[in-house]
Amino acid sequence: MLLPPLSNKEQLSELKPLPTFCQYRLTVHYPEQKIVPEDAWNPAHFLNITVNPNYQSESPQGHDLGAKLYLRTSGSMGASKIVVHSHTRLFQNTHNCVERFQLKHTDRVTIAVPIFHMYGLGAGFLPSIIAGASIDLQENTNLLKYLEHERRFDPNAAFLTPALCDMLLQRRGGERRYQVAVSAGARLKAELVYAFDERFGSLVNLYGSTELGAISAASPDDTVVTRATTIGRPMTGVTMLPAAQLPSTTNASEPPESVFQTPEPVMDELYCHHPWGFEAYIDDHGATISQAETWFKTGDLATFNPDGSLRILGRADNSVNRDGYLVLLSDIERVIENIEAVAQVVALATRTENQRGQYLIACCVLKPEMHLDGAAIRTACFDRLPRYAIPDEVLVMDALPTLPSGKVDRQALVAQATLTGVSPP
């Protein structure tokens, strides 16, 4: 069973041009004609597979024939690309999510994230379909809309964004138990997980990408400490290694199936072998840009724990040298997020330099009914950060710009920071 949108205001995702090698497009829309109540739950009324009128039957250059799924990367850190998935691998990837999140045919699953990105589609929608669960699809949701859906649908599982989790904690009264709530797209603060666990049930952090689908996640059965501080353990069949342990060639033969073991926590750049990941990157004409390698460079820094769990520290390229020290922008963000009035923060490094090194900016969003300016937040940093890591400037914003996937749009944020007179990175 699928729950249709509440009104025609809950409409289609923004439709981008469809390449000629794509045969179909999956869309969600509200029917123009009125539907009788007993027929309102029929997915055919609001879940459409439309034919591409410009489809050309030739297989994209360099690809074998067979059913494919084409997805665009989010472009949060640069230009987007088209990623090719085979249906066979995607199906196995989906089964990993059913297993990890313990989805069943009796579940009622709310998907409050877009299904035109891998998180909503590959971790939420398709696994729920395979499990035989009832599904409530939401798009461009807000707190009021979410609560109305919740009242009508009565879900016991949900796929959310960190921002929506935070809104539920800040503005929703009372308690409500979920068997599992999944969040992805941005880092979850530990205190948010603890608070959510107490009032609403198990909240787990999913780590994945457009290229590889679901990579690692905690289980609803894990302790709240594990769920609050890590991304859990790799999905079945997935191997994750620190860069220092990588084989001599990234296209080496199949990796060991056992989880990387370490007697002490190890911090390094994260590489992943995923048997159910993507096949290749292609351009808008279907020509191959590059084939998938055996070991995928995630671009993230991670801590590998002795129990097999991982903690994502941030992007490997989001670090700067200040006063001779390596500063991770994610470390600055974690510290500022612990200031009571701050709800969200993104740290940026600019091309401009001062005596310490690259000029640092922190862009913050305050919690509701909190009043604090950038100077006060920066002053609070002096008791929490070493001098070389203190941002040179703190900007307070109404909201951080986001991509349709829910990730912070860093390029747009750079543009906004530029308007304040600060040089972009």
DRENKE-874950 format. One record per residue (C-alpha): x, y, z; residue number from 1. Coordinates in nm, 3 decimals. Layout:
! DRENKE-874950
<atom u="X" v="Y" w="Z" num="NUM"/>
...
This chain:
! DRENKE-874950
<atom u="0.000" v="0.000" w="0.000" num="1"/>
<atom u="0.124" v="0.348" w="-0.087" num="2"/>
<atom u="-0.006" v="0.666" w="0.071" num="3"/>
<atom u="-0.063" v="0.937" w="-0.193" num="4"/>
<atom u="0.023" v="1.304" w="-0.134" num="5"/>
<atom u="-0.221" v="1.505" w="0.077" num="6"/>
<atom u="-0.283" v="1.765" w="-0.192" num="7"/>
<atom u="-0.171" v="1.872" w="-0.535" num="8"/>
<atom u="0.078" v="2.103" w="-0.364" num="9"/>
<atom u="0.284" v="1.793" w="-0.282" num="10"/>
<atom u="0.397" v="1.759" w="-0.639" num="11"/>
<atom u="0.665" v="1.621" w="-0.863" num="12"/>
<atom u="1.029" v="1.647" w="-0.793" num="13"/>
<atom u="1.199" v="1.904" w="-1.011" num="14"/>
<atom u="1.237" v="1.725" w="-1.343" num="15"/>
<atom u="1.574" v="1.756" w="-1.511" num="16"/>
<atom u="1.624" v="1.689" w="-1.884" num="17"/>
<atom u="1.609" v="1.317" w="-1.958" num="18"/>
<atom u="1.904" v="1.176" w="-2.159" num="19"/>
<atom u="1.804" v="0.998" w="-2.479" num="20"/>
<atom u="1.946" v="0.664" w="-2.357" num="21"/>
<atom u="1.696" v="0.656" w="-2.065" num="22"/>
<atom u="1.378" v="0.470" w="-2.156" num="23"/>
<atom u="1.158" v="0.554" w="-1.856" num="24"/>
<atom u="1.122" v="0.806" w="-1.576" num="25"/>
<atom u="0.967" v="0.730" w="-1.236" num="26"/>
<atom u="0.758" v="1.020" w="-1.103" num="27"/>
<atom u="0.521" v="1.081" w="-0.814" num="28"/>
<atom u="0.226" v="1.312" w="-0.876" num="29"/>
<atom u="-0.120" v="1.390" w="-0.746" num="30"/>
<atom u="-0.407" v="1.299" w="-0.982" num="31"/>
<atom u="-0.600" v="1.584" w="-1.141" num="32"/>
<atom u="-0.933" v="1.403" w="-1.119" num="33"/>
<atom u="-1.101" v="1.315" w="-0.791" num="34"/>
<atom u="-1.052" v="0.960" w="-0.669" num="35"/>
<atom u="-1.316" v="0.771" w="-0.474" num="36"/>
<atom u="-1.192" v="0.693" w="-0.120" num="37"/>
<atom u="-1.182" v="0.314" w="-0.160" num="38"/>
<atom u="-0.959" v="0.352" w="-0.467" num="39"/>
<atom u="-0.736" v="0.629" w="-0.331" num="40"/>
<atom u="-0.462" v="0.390" w="-0.222" num="41"/>
<atom u="-0.400" v="0.249" w="-0.570" num="42"/>
<atom u="-0.036" v="0.338" w="-0.657" num="43"/>
<atom u="-0.133" v="0.375" w="-1.024" num="44"/>
<atom u="-0.305" v="0.703" w="-0.934" num="45"/>
<atom u="0.008" v="0.880" w="-0.813" num="46"/>
<atom u="0.316" v="0.666" w="-0.892" num="47"/>
<atom u="0.391" v="0.691" w="-1.263" num="48"/>
<atom u="0.645" v="0.532" w="-1.493" num="49"/>
<atom u="0.650" v="0.753" w="-1.800" num="50"/>
<atom u="0.810" v="0.676" w="-2.136" num="51"/>
<atom u="1.083" v="0.905" w="-2.265" num="52"/>
<atom u="0.959" v="1.018" w="-2.610" num="53"/>
<atom u="1.318" v="1.089" w="-2.717" num="54"/>
<atom u="1.449" v="0.745" w="-2.619" num="55"/>
<atom u="1.709" v="0.592" w="-2.852" num="56"/>
<atom u="1.752" v="0.217" w="-2.822" num="57"/>
<atom u="2.128" v="0.207" w="-2.868" num="58"/>
<atom u="2.309" v="0.097" w="-2.553" num="59"/>
<atom u="2.532" v="0.371" w="-2.402" num="60"/>
<atom u="2.890" v="0.343" w="-2.519" num="61"/>
<atom u="3.090" v="0.085" w="-2.326" num="62"/>
<atom u="2.796" v="-0.076" w="-2.144" num="63"/>
<atom u="2.650" v="-0.423" w="-2.173" num="64"/>
<atom u="2.285" v="-0.465" w="-2.260" num="65"/>
<atom u="2.033" v="-0.517" w="-1.983" num="66"/>
<atom u="1.816" v="-0.316" w="-1.748" num="67"/>
<atom u="1.994" v="-0.018" w="-1.594" num="68"/>
<atom u="1.916" v="0.256" w="-1.346" num="69"/>
<atom u="2.067" v="0.599" w="-1.412" num="70"/>
<atom u="2.107" v="0.844" w="-1.125" num="71"/>
<atom u="2.276" v="1.182" w="-1.103" num="72"/>
<atom u="2.519" v="1.248" w="-0.820" num="73"/>
<atom u="2.414" v="1.525" w="-0.584" num="74"/>
<atom u="2.687" v="1.767" w="-0.691" num="75"/>
<atom u="2.726" v="1.892" w="-0.334" num="76"/>
<atom u="3.103" v="1.922" w="-0.377" num="77"/>
<atom u="3.120" v="1.989" w="-0.752" num="78"/>
<atom u="2.963" v="1.910" w="-1.088" num="79"/>
<atom u="2.718" v="1.619" w="-1.094" num="80"/>
<atom u="2.767" v="1.304" w="-1.303" num="81"/>
<atom u="2.540" v="1.021" w="-1.416" num="82"/>
<atom u="2.593" v="0.692" w="-1.235" num="83"/>
<atom u="2.503" v="0.355" w="-1.392" num="84"/>
<atom u="2.356" v="0.076" w="-1.177" num="85"/>
<atom u="2.252" v="-0.268" w="-1.297" num="86"/>
<atom u="1.918" v="-0.393" w="-1.170" num="87"/>
<atom u="2.082" v="-0.711" w="-1.039" num="88"/>
<atom u="2.330" v="-0.527" w="-0.816" num="89"/>
<atom u="2.070" v="-0.275" w="-0.706" num="90"/>
<atom u="1.841" v="-0.559" w="-0.600" num="91"/>
<atom u="2.114" v="-0.707" w="-0.377" num="92"/>
<atom u="2.196" v="-0.362" w="-0.237" num="93"/>
<atom u="1.830" v="-0.324" w="-0.150" num="94"/>
<atom u="1.821" v="-0.659" w="0.031" num="95"/>
<atom u="2.105" v="-0.538" w="0.253" num="96"/>
<atom u="1.881" v="-0.253" w="0.372" num="97"/>
<atom u="1.587" v="-0.485" w="0.438" num="98"/>
<atom u="1.818" v="-0.697" w="0.652" num="99"/>
<atom u="1.993" v="-0.415" w="0.840" num="100"/>
<atom u="1.679" v="-0.211" w="0.915" num="101"/>
<atom u="1.473" v="-0.525" w="0.986" num="102"/>
<atom u="1.188" v="-0.425" w="0.755" num="103"/>
<atom u="0.885" v="-0.658" w="0.744" num="104"/>
<atom u="0.557" v="-0.688" w="0.555" num="105"/>
<atom u="0.369" v="-0.566" w="0.863" num="106"/>
<atom u="0.564" v="-0.238" w="0.879" num="107"/>
<atom u="0.423" v="0.102" w="0.790" num="108"/>
<atom u="0.710" v="0.308" w="0.649" num="109"/>
<atom u="0.715" v="0.685" w="0.607" num="110"/>
<atom u="0.966" v="0.806" w="0.346" num="111"/>
<atom u="1.001" v="1.179" w="0.405" num="112"/>
<atom u="1.292" v="1.223" w="0.162" num="113"/>
<atom u="1.299" v="1.240" w="-0.219" num="114"/>
<atom u="1.295" v="0.905" w="-0.399" num="115"/>
<atom u="1.488" v="1.047" w="-0.695" num="116"/>
<atom u="1.810" v="1.013" w="-0.493" num="117"/>
<atom u="1.974" v="0.689" w="-0.383" num="118"/>
<atom u="1.888" v="0.736" w="-0.016" num="119"/>
<atom u="1.513" v="0.763" w="-0.065" num="120"/>
<atom u="1.504" v="0.515" w="-0.353" num="121"/>
<atom u="1.766" v="0.253" w="-0.267" num="122"/>
<atom u="1.750" v="0.257" w="0.113" num="123"/>
<atom u="1.386" v="0.350" w="0.172" num="124"/>
<atom u="1.146" v="0.293" w="-0.117" num="125"/>
<atom u="1.278" v="-0.024" w="-0.285" num="126"/>
<atom u="1.357" v="-0.208" w="0.042" num="127"/>
<atom u="1.007" v="-0.127" w="0.169" num="128"/>
<atom u="0.858" v="-0.261" w="-0.155" num="129"/>
<atom u="1.062" v="-0.582" w="-0.131" num="130"/>
<atom u="0.966" v="-0.627" w="0.235" num="131"/>
<atom u="0.599" v="-0.585" w="0.140" num="132"/>
<atom u="0.555" v="-0.292" w="0.379" num="133"/>
<atom u="0.295" v="-0.016" w="0.353" num="134"/>
<atom u="0.453" v="0.310" w="0.236" num="135"/>
<atom u="0.381" v="0.678" w="0.296" num="136"/>
<atom u="0.566" v="0.892" w="0.039" num="137"/>
<atom u="0.634" v="1.256" w="0.125" num="138"/>
<atom u="0.826" v="1.520" w="-0.065" num="139"/>
<atom u="0.922" v="1.876" w="0.024" num="140"/>
<atom u="0.782" v="1.800" w="0.366" num="141"/>
<atom u="0.780" v="2.023" w="0.672" num="142"/>
<atom u="0.692" v="1.958" w="1.034" num="143"/>
<atom u="0.319" v="2.030" w="1.003" num="144"/>
<atom u="0.287" v="1.818" w="0.690" num="145"/>
<atom u="0.488" v="1.538" w="0.846" num="146"/>
<atom u="0.274" v="1.533" w="1.161" num="147"/>
<atom u="-0.045" v="1.524" w="0.953" num="148"/>
<atom u="0.089" v="1.228" w="0.756" num="149"/>
<atom u="0.194" v="1.064" w="1.082" num="150"/>
<atom u="-0.157" v="1.104" w="1.225" num="151"/>
<atom u="-0.322" v="0.954" w="0.917" num="152"/>
<atom u="-0.072" v="0.679" w="0.841" num="153"/>
<atom u="0.052" v="0.572" w="1.187" num="154"/>
<atom u="0.404" v="0.464" w="1.078" num="155"/>
<atom u="0.640" v="0.247" w="1.282" num="156"/>
<atom u="0.945" v="0.314" w="1.059" num="157"/>
<atom u="1.067" v="0.632" w="0.892" num="158"/>
<atom u="1.338" v="0.760" w="0.658" num="159"/>
<atom u="1.425" v="1.117" w="0.759" num="160"/>
<atom u="1.685" v="1.392" w="0.732" num="161"/>
<atom u="1.884" v="1.519" w="1.032" num="162"/>
<atom u="1.699" v="1.851" w="1.003" num="163"/>
<atom u="1.359" v="1.681" w="1.028" num="164"/>
<atom u="1.478" v="1.472" w="1.324" num="165"/>
<atom u="1.583" v="1.792" w="1.497" num="166"/>
<atom u="1.249" v="1.962" w="1.422" num="167"/>
<atom u="1.058" v="1.668" w="1.570" num="168"/>
<atom u="1.262" v="1.694" w="1.888" num="169"/>
<atom u="1.233" v="2.071" w="1.915" num="170"/>
<atom u="0.868" v="2.120" w="1.826" num="171"/>
<atom u="0.676" v="1.794" w="1.858" num="172"/>
<atom u="0.510" v="1.739" w="2.194" num="173"/>
<atom u="0.493" v="1.407" w="2.373" num="174"/>
<atom u="0.643" v="1.073" w="2.278" num="175"/>
<atom u="0.589" v="0.834" w="1.989" num="176"/>
<atom u="0.766" v="0.504" w="1.935" num="177"/>
<atom u="0.928" v="0.406" w="1.608" num="178"/>
<atom u="1.074" v="0.061" w="1.557" num="179"/>
<atom u="1.344" v="0.228" w="1.350" num="180"/>
<atom u="1.409" v="0.574" w="1.213" num="181"/>
<atom u="1.685" v="0.612" w="0.954" num="182"/>
<atom u="1.874" v="0.933" w="0.880" num="183"/>
<atom u="2.126" v="1.008" w="0.605" num="184"/>
<atom u="2.262" v="1.293" w="0.396" num="185"/>
<atom u="2.440" v="1.472" w="0.679" num="186"/>
<atom u="2.604" v="1.390" w="1.010" num="187"/>
<atom u="2.383" v="1.328" w="1.312" num="188"/>
<atom u="2.481" v="1.496" w="1.637" num="189"/>
<atom u="2.522" v="1.245" w="1.919" num="190"/>
<atom u="2.295" v="1.437" w="2.156" num="191"/>
<atom u="2.021" v="1.432" w="1.891" num="192"/>
<atom u="2.037" v="1.051" w="1.875" num="193"/>
<atom u="2.023" v="1.020" w="2.255" num="194"/>
<atom u="1.722" v="1.253" w="2.276" num="195"/>
<atom u="1.543" v="1.086" w="1.985" num="196"/>
<atom u="1.601" v="0.743" w="2.137" num="197"/>
<atom u="1.441" v="0.848" w="2.464" num="198"/>
<atom u="1.125" v="0.993" w="2.307" num="199"/>
<atom u="1.075" v="0.822" w="1.971" num="200"/>
<atom u="1.281" v="0.502" w="1.949" num="201"/>
<atom u="1.589" v="0.376" w="1.764" num="202"/>
<atom u="1.748" v="0.633" w="1.531" num="203"/>
<atom u="2.025" v="0.497" w="1.307" num="204"/>
<atom u="2.269" v="0.677" w="1.081" num="205"/>
<atom u="2.307" v="0.541" w="0.726" num="206"/>
<atom u="2.629" v="0.602" w="0.535" num="207"/>
<atom u="2.606" v="0.564" w="0.160" num="208"/>
<atom u="2.646" v="0.731" w="-0.176" num="209"/>
<atom u="2.487" v="0.752" w="-0.518" num="210"/>
<atom u="2.763" v="0.528" w="-0.651" num="211"/>
<atom u="2.756" v="0.253" w="-0.390" num="212"/>
<atom u="2.411" v="0.274" w="-0.237" num="213"/>
<atom u="2.400" v="0.164" w="0.127" num="214"/>
<atom u="2.755" v="0.118" w="0.258" num="215"/>
<atom u="2.732" v="0.106" w="0.636" num="216"/>
<atom u="2.466" v="0.158" w="0.902" num="217"/>
<atom u="2.390" v="0.083" w="1.260" num="218"/>
<atom u="2.113" v="-0.163" w="1.343" num="219"/>
<atom u="1.810" v="-0.071" w="1.556" num="220"/>
<atom u="1.935" v="-0.342" w="1.795" num="221"/>
<atom u="2.270" v="-0.168" w="1.849" num="222"/>
<atom u="2.325" v="0.022" w="2.172" num="223"/>
<atom u="2.235" v="0.389" w="2.172" num="224"/>
<atom u="2.606" v="0.470" w="2.220" num="225"/>
<atom u="2.695" v="0.285" w="1.899" num="226"/>
<atom u="2.411" v="0.452" w="1.709" num="227"/>
<atom u="2.501" v="0.798" w="1.843" num="228"/>
<atom u="2.874" v="0.786" w="1.780" num="229"/>
<atom u="2.924" v="0.567" w="1.471" num="230"/>
<atom u="2.778" v="0.471" w="1.134" num="231"/>
<atom u="2.764" v="0.112" w="1.253" num="232"/>
<atom u="2.927" v="-0.170" w="1.058" num="233"/>
<atom u="2.957" v="-0.230" w="0.683" num="234"/>
<atom u="2.662" v="-0.388" w="0.505" num="235"/>
<atom u="2.678" v="-0.759" w="0.419" num="236"/>
<atom u="2.950" v="-0.822" w="0.159" num="237"/>
<atom u="3.099" v="-0.472" w="0.191" num="238"/>
<atom u="3.464" v="-0.427" w="0.292" num="239"/>
<atom u="3.605" v="-0.096" w="0.415" num="240"/>
<atom u="3.974" v="-0.023" w="0.458" num="241"/>
<atom u="4.193" v="0.268" w="0.565" num="242"/>
<atom u="4.412" v="0.402" w="0.285" num="243"/>
<atom u="4.725" v="0.265" w="0.455" num="244"/>
<atom u="4.590" v="-0.092" w="0.425" num="245"/>
<atom u="4.483" v="-0.063" w="0.063" num="246"/>
<atom u="4.622" v="-0.324" w="-0.183" num="247"/>
<atom u="4.905" v="-0.203" w="-0.406" num="248"/>
<atom u="4.660" v="-0.145" w="-0.691" num="249"/>
<atom u="4.303" v="-0.024" w="-0.645" num="250"/>
<atom u="4.191" v="-0.272" w="-0.909" num="251"/>
<atom u="4.346" v="-0.569" w="-0.728" num="252"/>
<atom u="4.161" v="-0.897" w="-0.698" num="253"/>
<atom u="3.866" v="-0.942" w="-0.466" num="254"/>
<atom u="3.931" v="-0.814" w="-0.110" num="255"/>
<atom u="3.902" v="-1.029" w="0.202" num="256"/>
<atom u="3.546" v="-1.070" w="0.324" num="257"/>
<atom u="3.629" v="-1.015" w="0.690" num="258"/>
<atom u="3.585" v="-0.673" w="0.845" num="259"/>
<atom u="3.908" v="-0.478" w="0.890" num="260"/>
<atom u="4.042" v="-0.560" w="1.238" num="261"/>
<atom u="4.239" v="-0.315" w="1.446" num="262"/>
<atom u="4.344" v="-0.343" w="1.814" num="263"/>
<atom u="4.324" v="0.036" w="1.850" num="264"/>
<atom u="4.115" v="0.298" w="1.668" num="265"/>
<atom u="4.275" v="0.401" w="1.338" num="266"/>
<atom u="4.207" v="0.729" w="1.156" num="267"/>
<atom u="4.263" v="0.737" w="0.780" num="268"/>
<atom u="4.098" v="0.806" w="0.448" num="269"/>
<atom u="3.819" v="0.558" w="0.378" num="270"/>
<atom u="3.814" v="0.316" w="0.082" num="271"/>
<atom u="3.530" v="0.076" w="0.010" num="272"/>
<atom u="3.480" v="-0.242" w="-0.191" num="273"/>
<atom u="3.110" v="-0.292" w="-0.263" num="274"/>
<atom u="3.000" v="-0.595" w="-0.466" num="275"/>
<atom u="2.662" v="-0.433" w="-0.532" num="276"/>
<atom u="2.784" v="-0.087" w="-0.629" num="277"/>
<atom u="2.772" v="0.105" w="-0.956" num="278"/>
<atom u="2.922" v="0.008" w="-1.291" num="279"/>
<atom u="3.045" v="0.337" w="-1.438" num="280"/>
<atom u="3.012" v="0.713" w="-1.471" num="281"/>
<atom u="2.868" v="0.837" w="-1.800" num="282"/>
<atom u="2.795" v="1.176" w="-1.952" num="283"/>
<atom u="2.465" v="1.312" w="-2.081" num="284"/>
<atom u="2.522" v="1.140" w="-2.416" num="285"/>
<atom u="2.582" v="0.798" w="-2.263" num="286"/>
<atom u="2.958" v="0.795" w="-2.324" num="287"/>
<atom u="3.168" v="0.638" w="-2.049" num="288"/>
<atom u="3.364" v="0.880" w="-1.833" num="289"/>
<atom u="3.522" v="0.609" w="-1.619" num="290"/>
<atom u="3.454" v="0.254" w="-1.501" num="291"/>
<atom u="3.403" v="0.171" w="-1.136" num="292"/>
<atom u="3.720" v="0.057" w="-0.960" num="293"/>
<atom u="3.741" v="-0.237" w="-0.721" num="294"/>
<atom u="3.825" v="0.000" w="-0.436" num="295"/>
<atom u="3.614" v="0.315" w="-0.429" num="296"/>
<atom u="3.774" v="0.627" w="-0.284" num="297"/>
<atom u="3.500" v="0.780" w="-0.070" num="298"/>
<atom u="3.690" v="1.102" w="-0.003" num="299"/>
<atom u="3.597" v="1.080" w="0.366" num="300"/>
<atom u="3.814" v="1.053" w="0.674" num="301"/>
<atom u="3.705" v="0.781" w="0.916" num="302"/>
<atom u="3.800" v="0.624" w="1.245" num="303"/>
<atom u="3.810" v="0.243" w="1.230" num="304"/>
<atom u="3.712" v="0.100" w="1.570" num="305"/>
<atom u="3.820" v="-0.239" w="1.711" num="306"/>
<atom u="3.459" v="-0.365" w="1.713" num="307"/>
<atom u="3.428" v="-0.312" w="1.335" num="308"/>
<atom u="3.220" v="0.006" w="1.357" num="309"/>
<atom u="3.325" v="0.330" w="1.190" num="310"/>
<atom u="3.299" v="0.698" w="1.265" num="311"/>
<atom u="3.302" v="0.948" w="0.979" num="312"/>
<atom u="3.510" v="1.254" w="1.065" num="313"/>
<atom u="3.446" v="1.459" w="0.751" num="314"/>
<atom u="3.577" v="1.508" w="0.400" num="315"/>
<atom u="3.945" v="1.436" w="0.353" num="316"/>
<atom u="3.982" v="1.750" w="0.140" num="317"/>
<atom u="3.799" v="1.965" w="0.398" num="318"/>
<atom u="4.108" v="2.036" w="0.604" num="319"/>
<atom u="4.350" v="2.326" w="0.625" num="320"/>
<atom u="4.692" v="2.399" w="0.767" num="321"/>
<atom u="4.688" v="2.668" w="1.036" num="322"/>
<atom u="4.997" v="2.759" w="1.238" num="323"/>
<atom u="5.151" v="2.433" w="1.119" num="324"/>
<atom u="4.861" v="2.221" w="1.250" num="325"/>
<atom u="4.621" v="2.018" w="1.037" num="326"/>
<atom u="4.268" v="2.140" w="1.114" num="327"/>
<atom u="3.964" v="1.935" w="1.010" num="328"/>
<atom u="3.669" v="2.159" w="0.931" num="329"/>
<atom u="3.442" v="1.885" w="1.064" num="330"/>
<atom u="3.611" v="1.915" w="1.405" num="331"/>
<atom u="3.530" v="2.286" w="1.411" num="332"/>
<atom u="3.170" v="2.208" w="1.318" num="333"/>
<atom u="3.132" v="1.951" w="1.597" num="334"/>
<atom u="3.258" v="2.193" w="1.860" num="335"/>
<atom u="3.039" v="2.484" w="1.750" num="336"/>
<atom u="2.733" v="2.256" w="1.729" num="337"/>
<atom u="2.777" v="2.194" w="2.102" num="338"/>
<atom u="2.717" v="2.561" w="2.176" num="339"/>
<atom u="2.365" v="2.558" w="2.319" num="340"/>
<atom u="2.208" v="2.810" w="2.080" num="341"/>
<atom u="2.350" v="2.658" w="1.759" num="342"/>
<atom u="2.141" v="2.411" w="1.555" num="343"/>
<atom u="2.359" v="2.375" w="1.243" num="344"/>
<atom u="2.702" v="2.488" w="1.133" num="345"/>
<atom u="2.922" v="2.452" w="0.825" num="346"/>
<atom u="3.286" v="2.561" w="0.829" num="347"/>
<atom u="3.451" v="2.696" w="0.514" num="348"/>
<atom u="3.812" v="2.772" w="0.427" num="349"/>
<atom u="3.879" v="3.059" w="0.187" num="350"/>
<atom u="4.161" v="3.146" w="-0.050" num="351"/>
<atom u="4.233" v="3.454" w="0.157" num="352"/>
<atom u="4.515" v="3.401" w="0.407" num="353"/>
<atom u="4.613" v="3.568" w="0.731" num="354"/>
<atom u="4.900" v="3.508" w="0.974" num="355"/>
<atom u="4.762" v="3.171" w="1.084" num="356"/>
<atom u="4.690" v="3.040" w="0.733" num="357"/>
<atom u="4.370" v="3.013" w="0.532" num="358"/>
<atom u="4.085" v="3.236" w="0.645" num="359"/>
<atom u="3.813" v="3.032" w="0.819" num="360"/>
<atom u="3.441" v="3.109" w="0.826" num="361"/>
<atom u="3.169" v="2.930" w="1.024" num="362"/>
<atom u="2.812" v="2.965" w="0.891" num="363"/>
<atom u="2.557" v="2.896" w="1.166" num="364"/>
<atom u="2.182" v="2.850" w="1.205" num="365"/>
<atom u="2.035" v="2.907" w="1.551" num="366"/>
<atom u="1.780" v="2.697" w="1.733" num="367"/>
<atom u="1.424" v="2.837" w="1.749" num="368"/>
<atom u="1.383" v="3.137" w="1.980" num="369"/>
<atom u="1.758" v="3.162" w="2.036" num="370"/>
<atom u="1.933" v="3.495" w="1.992" num="371"/>
<atom u="2.308" v="3.504" w="1.945" num="372"/>
<atom u="2.524" v="3.692" w="1.697" num="373"/>
<atom u="2.834" v="3.576" w="1.517" num="374"/>
<atom u="3.069" v="3.764" w="1.748" num="375"/>
<atom u="2.923" v="3.591" w="2.056" num="376"/>
<atom u="2.956" v="3.248" w="1.895" num="377"/>
<atom u="3.317" v="3.321" w="1.800" num="378"/>
<atom u="3.390" v="3.434" w="2.157" num="379"/>
<atom u="3.249" v="3.106" w="2.288" num="380"/>
<atom u="3.496" v="2.921" w="2.062" num="381"/>
<atom u="3.792" v="3.054" w="2.264" num="382"/>
<atom u="3.699" v="2.821" w="2.551" num="383"/>
<atom u="3.643" v="2.524" w="2.323" num="384"/>
<atom u="3.897" v="2.530" w="2.040" num="385"/>
<atom u="4.274" v="2.582" w="2.016" num="386"/>
<atom u="4.361" v="2.930" w="1.892" num="387"/>
<atom u="4.470" v="2.808" w="1.548" num="388"/>
<atom u="4.130" v="2.643" w="1.488" num="389"/>
<atom u="3.906" v="2.934" w="1.588" num="390"/>
<atom u="3.713" v="3.069" w="1.285" num="391"/>
<atom u="3.817" v="3.416" w="1.177" num="392"/>
<atom u="3.452" v="3.503" w="1.119" num="393"/>
<atom u="3.115" v="3.356" w="1.219" num="394"/>
<atom u="2.803" v="3.426" w="1.013" num="395"/>
<atom u="2.453" v="3.365" w="1.148" num="396"/>
<atom u="2.202" v="3.266" w="0.877" num="397"/>
<atom u="1.831" v="3.189" w="0.873" num="398"/>
<atom u="1.897" v="2.859" w="0.695" num="399"/>
<atom u="2.178" v="2.676" w="0.518" num="400"/>
<atom u="2.120" v="2.622" w="0.145" num="401"/>
<atom u="2.052" v="2.258" w="0.059" num="402"/>
<atom u="2.039" v="2.038" w="-0.247" num="403"/>
<atom u="1.726" v="1.830" w="-0.326" num="404"/>
<atom u="1.900" v="1.538" w="-0.154" num="405"/>
<atom u="1.903" v="1.732" w="0.173" num="406"/>
<atom u="2.280" v="1.779" w="0.178" num="407"/>
<atom u="2.420" v="2.126" w="0.239" num="408"/>
<atom u="2.494" v="2.301" w="-0.089" num="409"/>
<atom u="2.846" v="2.418" w="-0.015" num="410"/>
<atom u="2.881" v="2.595" w="-0.349" num="411"/>
<atom u="2.572" v="2.805" w="-0.277" num="412"/>
<atom u="2.701" v="2.869" w="0.074" num="413"/>
<atom u="3.030" v="2.993" w="-0.069" num="414"/>
<atom u="2.834" v="3.232" w="-0.291" num="415"/>
<atom u="2.639" v="3.363" w="0.009" num="416"/>
<atom u="2.958" v="3.410" w="0.209" num="417"/>
<atom u="3.106" v="3.599" w="-0.086" num="418"/>
<atom u="2.820" v="3.850" w="-0.067" num="419"/>
<atom u="2.938" v="3.941" w="0.282" num="420"/>
<atom u="3.273" v="4.047" w="0.139" num="421"/>
<atom u="3.463" v="3.729" w="0.220" num="422"/>
<atom u="3.667" v="3.558" w="-0.050" num="423"/>
<atom u="3.530" v="3.216" w="-0.152" num="424"/>
<atom u="3.734" v="2.896" w="-0.115" num="425"/>
